[in-house]
């Protein structure tokens, strides 16, 4: 347990150190309890090999987690610095994420965009066509069209909407 915890929590270096310490301690205890030197060393060598393997796997997992975090950060930076407005919406038409540029286009602070329904930014006369467009957009599909959005002050802004259907982990 100490080996698994040290390798998973603290990383590969402490995992290797814990493997060596535990293997040495186990060898002493096994020989003290009457095991032959060869038998004790063979058991400890297997344990040490398993510990080193766990530590190597821990190092790989830590590297992959770091790379994933770095990649996510990089993609968020790209989405935040693009001159295009971007929003993500769920199956209930709630905006789950938007970049700063989208908030600027809508004339609303970013914290007042997230969680709102996309319909809040459509004109009532456009709701039917926007619902048809949303219903026809499946995962992996792309659509492009001119769209009229309603800014916070009630004025209209015309945008070229490029829509992509993206499925999340649950298929939504």
C-alpha positions as CSV (number, residue, x, y, z in Angstrom):
1,X,0.0,0.0,0.0
2,X,2.8,2.4,0.8
3,X,4.4,1.7,-2.5
4,X,1.2,2.3,-4.5
5,X,0.4,5.5,-2.6
6,X,3.9,6.9,-2.9
7,X,4.1,6.2,-6.6
8,X,0.6,7.5,-7.4
9,X,0.6,10.5,-5.1
10,X,4.3,11.7,-5.0
11,X,5.6,10.4,-8.3
12,X,8.0,7.9,-9.6
13,X,11.1,9.0,-7.6
14,X,9.4,8.3,-4.2
15,X,7.8,5.2,-5.7
16,X,11.3,3.8,-6.5
17,X,12.6,4.8,-3.1
18,X,9.6,3.1,-1.4
19,X,10.2,0.0,-3.5
20,X,13.8,-0.3,-2.4
21,X,13.1,0.4,1.3
22,X,10.2,-2.1,1.4
23,X,12.1,-4.8,-0.5
24,X,15.1,-4.4,1.9
25,X,12.9,-4.4,5.0
26,X,11.0,-7.5,3.7
27,X,14.3,-9.3,3.0
28,X,15.4,-8.7,6.6
29,X,12.0,-9.8,8.1
30,X,11.8,-12.9,5.9
31,X,15.3,-14.1,6.8
32,X,14.6,-13.4,10.5
33,X,11.6,-15.6,10.3
34,X,13.6,-18.5,8.9
35,X,13.4,-18.2,5.2
36,X,16.6,-19.0,3.3
37,X,18.6,-16.1,1.8
38,X,17.8,-17.2,-1.7
39,X,14.1,-17.5,-1.1
40,X,13.9,-14.1,0.7
41,X,15.9,-12.4,-2.1
42,X,13.8,-14.0,-4.8
43,X,10.6,-12.8,-3.2
44,X,12.0,-9.3,-2.7
45,X,13.3,-9.2,-6.3
46,X,9.8,-9.9,-7.6
47,X,8.4,-7.2,-5.2
48,X,11.1,-4.7,-6.3
49,X,10.3,-5.4,-10.0
50,X,6.6,-4.8,-9.4
51,X,7.4,-1.6,-7.5
52,X,9.6,-0.3,-10.3
53,X,6.9,-1.2,-12.8
54,X,4.3,0.7,-10.8
55,X,6.6,3.7,-10.5
56,X,7.2,3.7,-14.3
57,X,3.5,3.6,-14.9
58,X,3.0,6.4,-12.4
59,X,5.6,8.5,-14.2
60,X,3.8,7.8,-17.5
61,X,0.4,8.7,-16.1
62,X,1.8,11.9,-14.6
63,X,3.3,12.9,-18.0
64,X,0.0,12.2,-19.8
65,X,-2.0,14.2,-17.2
66,X,0.4,17.1,-17.6
67,X,0.3,17.0,-21.4
68,X,-3.6,16.9,-21.3
69,X,-3.7,19.9,-19.0
70,X,-1.2,21.8,-21.2
71,X,-3.2,20.9,-24.3
72,X,-6.5,22.1,-22.7
73,X,-4.8,25.3,-21.6
74,X,-3.5,25.9,-25.1
75,X,-6.8,25.3,-26.7
76,X,-8.6,27.6,-24.3
77,X,-6.0,30.3,-25.0
78,X,-6.6,29.9,-28.7
79,X,-10.4,30.1,-28.3
80,X,-10.0,33.2,-26.1
81,X,-7.7,35.1,-28.4
82,X,-9.5,34.4,-31.7
83,X,-11.3,37.4,-33.2
84,X,-14.4,35.2,-33.7
85,X,-17.2,34.8,-31.2
86,X,-17.6,31.2,-30.0
87,X,-20.2,29.6,-27.8
88,X,-21.0,26.0,-26.8
89,X,-24.5,25.0,-26.1
90,X,-26.0,21.8,-24.6
91,X,-29.0,19.8,-25.9
92,X,-31.3,22.1,-23.9
93,X,-29.9,25.2,-25.7
94,X,-28.2,26.5,-22.6
95,X,-24.8,28.2,-23.3
96,X,-22.2,26.2,-21.4
97,X,-19.1,28.1,-22.6
98,X,-18.4,31.3,-24.5
99,X,-15.3,33.3,-25.3
100,X,-14.8,36.9,-24.5
101,X,-15.3,38.0,-28.1
102,X,-18.8,36.4,-28.1
103,X,-19.8,38.4,-25.0
104,X,-18.5,41.5,-26.7
105,X,-20.6,40.8,-29.9
106,X,-23.7,40.3,-27.7
107,X,-22.9,43.4,-25.6
108,X,-23.1,41.4,-22.4
109,X,-20.5,40.7,-19.7
110,X,-19.1,37.1,-20.1
111,X,-20.6,36.0,-16.7
112,X,-24.1,36.9,-18.0
113,X,-23.7,34.7,-21.1
114,X,-22.9,31.4,-19.5
115,X,-26.1,29.5,-18.5
116,X,-28.4,31.5,-20.6
117,X,-30.5,30.0,-23.4
118,X,-29.3,30.8,-26.9
119,X,-32.9,31.9,-27.7
120,X,-32.3,34.9,-25.4
121,X,-30.0,36.2,-28.2
122,X,-32.4,35.5,-31.1
123,X,-35.3,37.7,-32.2
124,X,-38.7,36.1,-31.6
125,X,-39.4,36.1,-35.4
126,X,-36.2,34.0,-35.9
127,X,-36.9,31.3,-33.3
128,X,-38.6,28.9,-35.7
129,X,-35.8,28.8,-38.3
130,X,-33.2,28.7,-35.5
131,X,-35.0,25.6,-33.9
132,X,-35.0,23.9,-37.3
133,X,-31.3,24.6,-37.8
134,X,-30.5,23.3,-34.3
135,X,-32.6,20.1,-34.8
136,X,-30.9,19.4,-38.1
137,X,-27.4,19.7,-36.7
138,X,-26.1,16.2,-35.6
139,X,-22.8,15.2,-34.2
140,X,-20.1,15.6,-36.9
141,X,-22.2,17.8,-39.1
142,X,-21.4,21.3,-40.1
143,X,-23.6,24.2,-41.2
144,X,-22.8,27.7,-42.3
145,X,-25.3,30.6,-42.7
146,X,-26.0,34.2,-42.0
147,X,-27.7,34.6,-38.6
148,X,-29.2,37.7,-36.9
149,X,-28.4,38.0,-33.2
150,X,-30.0,40.3,-30.7
151,X,-27.6,42.3,-28.6
152,X,-28.3,43.2,-25.0
153,X,-29.5,46.7,-26.0
154,X,-32.0,45.1,-28.4
155,X,-30.1,46.0,-31.6
156,X,-29.4,43.4,-34.2
157,X,-26.0,42.2,-35.4
158,X,-25.6,40.0,-38.4
159,X,-22.9,37.2,-38.2
160,X,-21.7,34.4,-40.3
161,X,-22.5,31.4,-38.2
162,X,-20.4,28.3,-38.6
163,X,-22.0,25.6,-36.6
164,X,-20.5,22.2,-35.7
165,X,-22.3,19.4,-34.0
166,X,-20.0,18.0,-31.2
167,X,-20.9,15.1,-29.0
168,X,-19.7,15.1,-25.4
169,X,-18.5,12.0,-23.4
170,X,-22.1,11.0,-22.8
171,X,-23.2,11.4,-26.4
172,X,-25.1,14.6,-25.7
